[in-house]
Amino acid sequence: MRLFAAVLPPEDVTASLADEVAALRRLPGADGLRWTGRDGWHLTLAFYGEVDDGVVPDLAARLERAARRTPPFELALRGGGQFGRGRALWVGAEGGLATLRLLAGRAESAGRRAGVDMGGHRRYRPHLTLARSRRALDVRPHVEALAGYAGPAWTVTGLALVRSNLPESGVPGEQPRYEAVARSPLGASG
């Protein structure tokens, strides 16, 4: 199964972001983007890719230990940017970024120790993907609009091991479906 570890924002945070995304979707060029669905919004900590079913219990246990060693922390979605010349439009984060990076490192380490091929290490950049494109697009108006975005703060109290079910229908614009296969509370929150 295709897995990743993530922080899942609460309902009030995604509601605020949904209002911002509705405005972004009215900007010129927005129809050239494939917008992610609100039910799938997350901040990826570590991407594991295809993982054998037999590895999942060990990976989940290692993530639980990593979560217990990490205290809850404050986070808020703020600003935005792009990757790959408009191939990905994202909203950023602020607040307890040092703790978020620590948790991401621990999630990556949990994958390696469980035997998941993590490839080369990449510097962690906290973000929540809002839209993608198969080709380069000029998303500067969207990035400029996101510059002033400031979502509500929340306390991150857990991480999730998430399964990504890729679209199989071939219908253009169909989104992956995400399901949490394990949840682990942070530090004293559990």
Beta strands, then each sheet from edge to edge (+ up, - down):
strand 1: 2-7
strand 2: 34-35
strand 3: 43-50
strand 4: 73-83
strand 5: 88-95
strand 6: 128-132
strand 7: 154-156
strand 8: 158-165
strand 9: 177-185
sheet 1: 3+ 1- 8+ 9-
sheet 2: 2+ 6- 5+ 4- 7+
end
